[in-house]
Amino acid sequence: MSAIKIEILPVEKTGLGEGPHWDGCRQELLYVDLTEKTVNRYSPTTEKSYKVKIDSEGLGETYVSHVIPYASNPNKFVIGHGKSLKTLEWDLISLTPTSITTIYDVVDDNLEGRFNDGKCDVQGRLWAGTMPIYSSNMSSEDGTKGSLFKLSKDGLVSKHADKIGVSNGLCWSHDNTKFYFIDSFTRCMYVFDYDVQLGTIDNKRVALDFQKEQINGVPDGMTIDSNGNLWIACFDGYQVIEVDPHTAKVKRSVQLPASKITSVCFGGKNLDILYATSSRFQLSPEELSAQPDAGSLFKITGTGAKGLYAGVGYAGDLQEIC
């Protein structure tokens, strides 16, 4: 195994980078800047980056939380925008979108919050969770206001779990019989039994407890490699950890020069590059001085691990997958 190498990619720093998604068709990385309300794409081939601004004026806390391309159209994406799932049409270059239309609005008087992380299963169904407005002093009641939703290929939305604090990282096992899900409020990763044909989850249990295992940071976004190990971004932990989900043991830690690591995904032609997003949001001037690389997009190579597969696009309106 070669030595691990960490590079800072030549893109604008984000306020709160999130939701990296490797587009295997275009060989590009998609991600969002939550606080700046942008969808971003980066081409490793050209080293050029582009972003589109999502208008949120008059809509309250409408951060842009994730971006998933439609499998059938390279210029269409599903985004989380506040308490809504929306279709973004974008020419991939302009700062303004071609169009934005609403797919689904969460109607819940108890939730003053938004969608957070989202990802598609192998059949192209989008799973995305909600969370209340985050603060460092969230109450136990706040920690039950989030839910987990599924956007089916026919455009219908259904709720599959509730009593969640901060919905975050999600991924599926090799054989698609297990669904892994992070609740950052409880500092736990959970595992559900998964029925890939029906797109349903059942039998929730704790797979990894950060507090019990004394892991530094808060679990945030995650991905899975071809060996079945999970890679978890540790917010306020300066690290990404590799975890064996069967033993709940940390296999290794990759230290990064920023405290707030938010999410990860594998990419590159051979899926052997680990990309990590980070945040500089709400860091004090002293913290920013100590962490000049906060908000950077990191490229991690030499881990010896490869992604299970490229990011899966949403299969709504599916005609052909490249």
N, C-alpha and C positions, 0 to 999 in steps of 0.2 A: 504494500500500500504506500503510495506516495505521500509526501507531507501535505497537510491541509494548507491551502492558500486562500486568503481572503482579499478580495479586491472591492474597491468602491467604484461603482459604475458612473459614467459621465452623464448623469441626469440631474435635473434640479432637485434639491432636497425637498422632501414632503413635510407638511405639518404633522400629518398622521397617515403614513403609508399603510396600506392594508390590501388584503385579497389578491395576492399574486396568482396569476393563472397563465400557464404556458399554452400558447396557441400553436399546436403542432402543425396546423395547415400552413400558417404564415411564418412559423419559426420565430415568433415574437412573444414578448412578455407583456401581459396586461396587468394593471393594478390600479388602485384608486388612491386619491388623497382625500381622506374623510373630511378634514376640516376645511380644505380649500375647495371641496365639492367638485373635484375633477376626476375624469377617467383618463388614464394614461396608458400609452403603449411605447415599448422600447424595442428597437430592432438591434440585436447583437451584430448582425452583418454590417449594417451601416453606422452603428453607434449613434443613430438619431432617435430622438424621442418626440412624441406629440401628445397633446392633451386637449380635452374638450371640457368646457365649463358647463356644469349643470345648474341652471337658474333655480334658486331656492328662495327668492325674495317673497316675503310675506307668508312663508310656509312653516315658520318655526324652526325647530331643530331637525333640519332635513339633510343631515350628512349623507354623502354617497358612500355606501358601505361595501359593495361588492360589484364585480362586473363579470358576466359570463356571456360569451358570444353565442349567437344562434348557430347551430350546426349547419343550417341550410342557407345562411346569408352572411357573408363576411362583414357586412356593414350594419348588422343588427346585434344588439346586446340586451341582456336582461340585467338591470341594475337595481340595487336596493337604494331607495331614496326616501329618507324619513320612514314613515310607517307604510310605505307603498313599494310594490314591485312594479317596475316600469320597463317598457321597451324603448331603448335608445337607438335611433338611427344616426349614423355619423359617417362622414366621408373619409375618416381616419386621419385627416390633416387639419381641418379648420378648428378654431377655438370654440365655435358655436355648433350645436347639434343640428342635424337636418330636421329631426322631429323627436318628440318624447310623448309617449302615450302610456296611460295607466293600465296595468294588468289587474292589479288587486290592491285594495286599501284595507289595512287592519282596522276593524271597527271594535274597539275595546276601550270603554271609558276608564278602566283601571290602568291602562298603559299610557303613560306620558313618556314615550321613548321612540324607538325606531328599530328597523331591521339592522342586523349586524352581518355576520359571516354567511356566505352562501356557496354551494357547490353542487354539481350534478353527479348523480349516480351513473353507472355504466350504461344505463338505458336512456340517459338524457333527461331525467326528471330532476328538477331543481329543488334542493332542500335549503331552507334559509330560516334562521331563528331571529327572534326579537329580544329586546332588552329595554329596561327602563333607562331614564336619563342617568348616566353614570356619575357617581361621586365617591369620594374616598370614605364617606360615612353612610353608605347605603344601609338601610335597615333590613332586618330579616324579612319583613313584609315585602320590601322592594325586591328581595331575592326570590320571589315567587311569581313575579308579574310577566316574565317572558314566556314565549311559546316557540314551538318548532313547527314550521309549515312545509308543505310539499306542493310545488307547482307541477302538475302533470303535463304530459305532452299535448293533451287536449285543451290546455289553458285553465283547467279547473284547479282551485286551491283548496287544500284540506289541512286541518290541524292534527298533528300526530303526537304532540307532547306539550305539557304545560308545567307550571310551577318551576320555571327556569329563571335564574338570575341574569347572567350575562352570556347569551348564546355565542359560542365562538367556534373553534376549529372542528372540522368534520371530515371523515373519510371512511372508506369501506375496505374490508379485508380482501385478500386475493380471490377467494371463492365467493365473495359477495354474500356471505352468510352472517357477517358481523358489521355493525355500523358503529363507528367511534365518534364521540361527541364531547366537546369541552364546555363546561360551565365555569367561566372564570370567577364568578362570585363564590362558588364553593371550593375553588382551586382543585377541581377534580376533572378527570377524564372518565367518561362513562362508556359502556359498551352495551349495545342492544342486539338482539337477534334480528336479522334482516331477511325479509322475503323479497328477493329481487324481481320475481315475476309480478307480485302484487304491489310492490313498493310500500311495504309496511314495516314498522318496527315494533318490538315487544321485549319484555323481560329485561328492563333496565337494571344495571348494576355498576358499581364502581370498579373501574379497571386500573386507575392510578390516582392516588391521593397525594398531592404535592406537599401538604402539611405533614401527613404521616411519614412520608419518605424524606422529609426535610430538604426538598428541592428549592433552590433559590429562584424567586420570581413567581409570576402568575401565569398559568397556562393560557396561551392565546391561540393563534392559528396553527395548523399542523398539516402534514402530508404523510404518505406512506411510500416505502421503497419496495424494490422488487423482491426483497427478502422478507417482507412482512413487518419490518420495523417501522415505528412511527417517529417522525421528526417534529418536535414541538418547539415553537417559539416561546420564549420565557420573558414576558413583559416585566420590566423592572428587575431582570435577572442577568442582563449582559450575555445571554447565551441562547443557543439552540441545542436541545438535547435529543439524543437518539434513544428510543425506548423499545424494549421487547414487550409487546402488549400481553404476552402469555405469562411472563414472570413478574411484570410491573417493575422491572429493574432498568435503571439508566445504564446504557452500555457505554456512552461517552458524552462529553460536552464539547461544543464548539464555542469558544469565547469570542465575543464581538466587541468592538469599541463604541458601543452605544447601549444604554441601559434598557431602553424600551423597544425590544424586538417584538414585532407584531404578528408576522406570519411568514410562511415558507412554502416553496413549491420546487419541484425538480423541473429542469428544462434543458435546452440544448439538443442538438441532433441526436445524441446518444442518451439523453435524459440523465446525464451524470453531473450536471451543474445544479447546485442548490442555491436558489435565489431567496433572499430574506429582506423583508421590508421593515422599516423602523419608524419611530416617532420622535419629534422634538416638541410636541404639543405640551404646554404647561410646564416645561422645564424652566427653572429660574435662570437669570443671567449667569449666575455662578456655575450652575450645572451645564449650561450651554458652552461656557468657556472650557469646562473640564471635558466636555463631550462634543468636540467640533464636528464629529461625524454622525451625530444624531440626526435622524431623518433621511439618511442615505439609503440607497438601494445596494445591497451587498451581493456579491457573486462569490460563492464558496465552492472550491474544487479540491480534488484530492481526498475526498472522503471514502472513495471506493464503493460508494452506494450509487444506485440508479433508481429513478422513479419507476413506479409500477406501470404507468402510462401517462400520456400527455393529458392536459386538462380536457374534460369532456364538455362539449357544447350542449346548450339546451335544445332538445329535439322537437320543440313546438314548430309547427309548419314545416316539418322535416320532409325534404325531398331527396337530398343526397348529402352524404358526409364525405369530405375530401380524404 
